[in-house]
Amino acid sequence: MSEKVVWRKARKKPVIVEFRKVKGEVEKIWTREGMIYAFPETDFIIRGVEGEIYPIKKEIFYKTYEIIGEDKQE
């Protein structure tokens, strides 16, 4: 008899991260998982809650984060 899978709900905690645009045409980012490329047309670069740096697709960024502060246009 297999155990029934139960899906529960959770909400992402309100965490403030820093982000920036990609410098130049392509930027190499060293993450905990190794080197990843970030592209100015499609990515932002985030500094996470533990100081980790990683690229995030702009499409996912805008679905996940709300820009705070003065410059809300990116």
N, C-alpha and C positions, 0 to 999 in steps of 0.2 A: 504494500500500500504506500503510495507516495504522499508526501506531506503537501498540503495546500499552500500555494504561494500567496502571501498577503502583502499587498502594496499599501504602504502608509504614506502620509503627506508630511512634508517639511517645507519650511520657508527659509530662504537664505538669510543669514544674519545681516543686519545693516553694518557693513564694514566699509570704511573709507580707504581707497587706494589712490595712488598717484598714477598718472598716465601722461604719455607724451607722444608726439608724432615721430615717425621714423625719419632719421636723418639720412639724406642722400637717396640714392636709387635703391639700395638694398643694405640691410644692416644685419651683421652677425650678432646673435644674442647667445651668451653662454648661460644656460639654465641648469637646474639640478639634473635634468635628463640628458644634457649634452648641448651641442650647438644647434640652434634653430635660426632660420633666416626670417627676417621681417621685411615686408614690402610696403612702401609708402601708400600705394593705391588701396591696399586691402587691410593693413594692420595698424594698430597702435601698440605701444610698449607700456606695460604695467609694472609698477613696483608694488608687490603684495605686502600683506600685513607683517611678514617676517623678513622683509627686505629683498625677497626674491624678485628677479627680473624675468619677464617672459612676454612674448608677443601674444596679442589677441586679435582675432578678426574683428574689423569695425562693426560688421553686422551683428556679431555676438555681443560686442561691447555695448552697443546701443540698446540691445534687448535686456541686458543684465545690469547696466549701470546708468545712473542719472548724473550728469555733469553738474557739479556745484561750483560756486564762485562766480567771478565776473565774466569770463570768456566761455559762454556756453556753445558757441558756434565753432565747430571743428571742420 
